[in-house]
Amino acid sequence: MSIKKNMISGIIITLILSAIAKILANWLPFLGAEAIAMLLGILLGNTILNRKSLEPGMKWAEKFPIEIGIALMGLTVTLRTIENLGINGLAFILIQMTLTIVLVLWMGGRIFKVSNKAAMLMGAGNAVCGSSAIASVSPAIGATDDQRRTSVATVSLTGVVLLLILPILGPHVLGHHDLLLGALVGGVVQSVGQVVGTASLINPAVVTYATLFKMLRVIMLTAVVLIFAKMAQKNSVTEKVEAKKSIKIPWFIIAFVILLLINSFVAVPNLVTSSAKGISGFFGVVNLAGIGLNLKVDTIRKSGGKFLSYGLITGVVQVILAIILIKILF
């Protein structure tokens, strides 16, 4: 995690690109800073910034700031989130996440023929919180950098599509019921930033409800990491590969849980929680900028078509599941 001299230029460029994406998001709110950062990163990383001297810093910026961001997310949620949504809200999120993961894993193995680890990353990214969930699960299951980058790019682009569709589809199917629209957006859209962006295109009340549903998904992040780590361990045994005796949970997941518990039972100053939210959000943008800069055209060409179809069908399935569950539970 230490920064070496040959990394500085790449880190600075990634941070500058992230800041530019945040500024551009003010004029392109329907995309969001995360999607802008990733798309600019892919464009520049395959053209003027495609230089070996920048790679060490760009790879560092892609991996490590997001770990701090995920840990700080613990200060943005509390256990009271569950209480605020009630038993129906809790049931909706748990069933929606479970069915999403099961179907994504099934489609990955049976239809799209991707590796188990790639399917797990897609399941985590879609069910929980986009790139943050993929960054959390990736080291726990031993996924490769290419698997992680491709999954993040796919999930992020799917989130952009949902961001454009749900503000139109939601009111048409569910009417103008703010709680139900919040459940749809908060239960389906991938990243926290995209949830807020999508809900804001409907109305401010939906933003509040959607954020609550989304935060409940974030709270479940640790459980998802544990489940996938255990699955990866069983797969490694089945494939007769040497397996580790214990599951290694990333440090930032442990920190996330500790900060969540502190925020739940201790009166943390608003300045601290708002700062944590801001830093976490920016590091999420840095992560997407780094992924874009490191995601080369060859990698996209090899798996882009397959993964894009995988992501879009997953998005459709999630929306259908969410609407059915909302009709049943609310």
N, C-alpha and C positions, 0 to 999 in steps of 0.2 A: 504493500500500500504506500510505501515511501516514494517520494517524487525524486527522480534522477534528473540530471542536467539536460539529457537529451529529450526529456519529456516536456520541458517548459513551453516550447513554441507550440506544440500540438495542443496542450492544455489551454493556453491563452486563446488560440484560434477557436477552439470548441466553445469556450466561455463567451467570446465575442459573438459567435454565431447564435448562441442561446439567447443572449441579450437582444440581438436583432430580431429574433423570432418573437420574443416577448413584446417588443415594440410593434412589430407588424401585426400581432394578434389584436391590437386595438382597432385596426382597420379591417381585419379579417376575422372577426369573432366567431364566425360559423366554422372556421377551421380549427382555431385554438393554437396556442404557442407550441404545443407538443408536435402536432402534425406539421406545422410550418417548419419547425426545427428539423424534423426527420426528412421532409421533402427537400429542403435546402441542402441538408447534409448529403443526401444521395446525389443531388445534382453537382455540388461542389467537390465532393469526395471522389467523384469519377472524372473530374475535369481539372480545374486549376489547383485543387488541393490534393491531388493524387500524387503525393510525394513521400518517398520512404522515410525521409527525415522527420516527418510529422506523425507517422504512425504510432510510435511509442506513447506520445502524449495523448493522442486521440483515443487510443485503446484504454489508457488509464482513466481519462475523463468519462469514457463510456461505462466503466465498471464500478468505480469507487464512490463518486459523489452520490449516486442513487442509493447506496447502502446507508449513508447518513440520512438521506431523505426518507427512506422507509422507516428507519428507527424513529425519526422525529414525527412521523405520522401518528405515532402512539399518543402524542400530545394533542392531536386534533380530534380524537374520538374518546368516548367513555362508555362504560357498561350501561349507562342510562339510555343510550341510543336504543337498546333493546326494549326498555320499558316504554319509551316514547312511541314506538311503532306498534306495541301491543302484540298479543299472541298471533293474530292473523298476519301481521306484518312479518314477524319472525318466521312463521310457517312458510310464508311466500318466499322469502329469501333462501331459507334452507332447502326447500324443495326445488326452487329454480336453480340454485347452484349445483345441487346434487344431480339433477337431470341433465344440466348443461355439461357437467364433467363426464357423466356416463356416456352421453350421446357423442360428445366430441372424441372421446377415446375410441368408441365403437366405429365412428366414421373414419377416424385416422387409420385404424387397423384394417377395416373391411373394405372401405370405399376408396380412400386416397392413398393407401399403402405407404404411409410415412412411418418412421421409427417410433418405438414406444415413447422415447424421451421427447421427441418433437410433439407427439400427441399430448403428452402430459403438459408441456409448456403451453400449447394451444388451449388446453382445458383450463389451466390456471389463469392464463391471461384473459380469457373470455368470461370465466365464472367469477373472478375476484376483482382485480383492478389493473388490467392491462399490463404495461411494461414493468410496473413495480412488482406484480405477482410473478411474472416471468423471471425477473432478476432475482427474486427470492427463491424460487423453486429450482432454478438452473444449477446453482452449486450443490444443492441438496441431492439432486439426482445424477450429477456428473454430466450434464449436457455440454455439447461443444459450443464454441462461439458462433459458428455458422447456424446451428440449430436455434440458438437464442436470438440472433439478429433476425433471421427469417421469420421467426414466430412473432417477435415484437413488431416488425414491419407489417406483417399480415394483420395482426390484431389491431394495430393503430389505424390502418387504412379501413378496416371494417368499421371501426369506431367513427371514422369520418363519414362513411356512408350512412350509418345509423343516425348520426347527428343531423344529416340533411333530410332523412325520411321521417323519423319519429315525430317531429313537431307537426307534420301534416297528417300522418297516419294515426297518431295517438288520439287527438280530439275527434277524428272521424269515427274511430272504433269505440272509444270509451266515453265520448261526450266531453263536457267541460268540467269534469270532476277532478279537482286538483290532487287529491290524495291518490286516486287511481292512476293519473298521468305521472305523478311522482314515482309510484311503484314501478310503472313501465320503464321510465327513463332510468331510475336508480337501480332497477333490477337487471337491466340489459346492457346499457352502454359501458364501455370498458374502463377508461381512465377517469379519475376524479374530475380533471379539467374538462373532459368531453361531456361528462354528466352535467356539470354546471352550464356549459355552453349550450347543450341541447335543451335543457329545461328553461334557460333564459329566453329561448326563442318561442316558448309558450307563454309563461308569465312568471312573475317573481314568487308567487305562492308555490308553484310547482318546483321551483329551485329549492325551496326549504325542504319539502317532502322528499324530493329526489336525492338530495344530499344525505338525509337521514337513512334512506334505504341503501345508498351507496356506502355509507360509513359502516353499516352493519355487515356488508360484504367484506369491507376492509378488516373488520374485527375478526372475521373467519380466516384471515390469511394464514395465521400460524397453524391452524388445524389442517388446511390444505397442504401446506409445506410438509407437515408430518406424514400425512397420508401418502403423498407422492414419494417422499423419501423411503417410506416402508415398501411401497410398490416397486421402486427402482431396486431396492435391496433384494427383494424376492426374485425379480427378473434376472439380476446378476447371478443369483444362485442357480436359477433354472438354466441359464445359459452357460453354466459351469465356469463362470468367471470368478476370480477371487473377490469375495464380498467383505466389506468391513463389518466388524462385529457389532458396532453401534452406529446409530444414525447421527450424523453430525449436522446439527441445526446451525445455520449461519448466525453470527453474533448479532446482526442487526434485527433478526426476528426476535431474539431474546430481549434486546433493548426495546423493541416495539412493545412487547407484552408488558415489560416493567413500566415503561412510560404511560401506557394505557391504564394500568392499575393505579399508578400515582395520580394521573389526571382524573380517575374515577372517584378516588377517596380523599384527595387533598385539593384544597382551593388554590390551584395554580393561577398566577396572575395572568390577566388577559394579554398583556404585552408578550409574555412568554409563549402562550398558545398561538397567538397571531403571528409571531416571529417564526415559530416552528412550522406553521402552515405555509408561510411565504418561502422559507428556505427549502422545505420539502417540495413545494411546487416548482421552484426554479431548478432544483437538482433533477426533477423529473424531466424538465425541458433539456437540461444538459445531457441526460441519459439518451434521449431521443436524437439529439444533435450528434452525439458520439456514435450512435448506432448507424445513423444515416451516413456519416463520414466514413465509417468502416465497412459499410455494406456495398460491396462491389457489384458491378453489372453482371459478372459471370455467375455470382451466387444467386442473383435475382433470376437470371436466365435459366439456370439449372432447375430451380424449384419454384420460381415465381408463379407460373401458371397454375400449377397444382395447388400451391399454398393459397393463392388468391381465391381460387374456387372453394377451397376448404374453409377459408375465413368467411366468405360471403354466405355460403350455405349455413355455416354455424350461426351467423348473425340472423338469418331468416328463421332458423329453428328456435333460437333464443326468443325472438319476438313472438312467435306463435305460442311457445310454451308460456311466456309471461302473460299474454292476453287470456289464455285458457285458465291459468291459475288465478288471475285477478277476477275473472268472471265467477269462479268457484268460491274463492275465499272472501271476497269483499261484497 
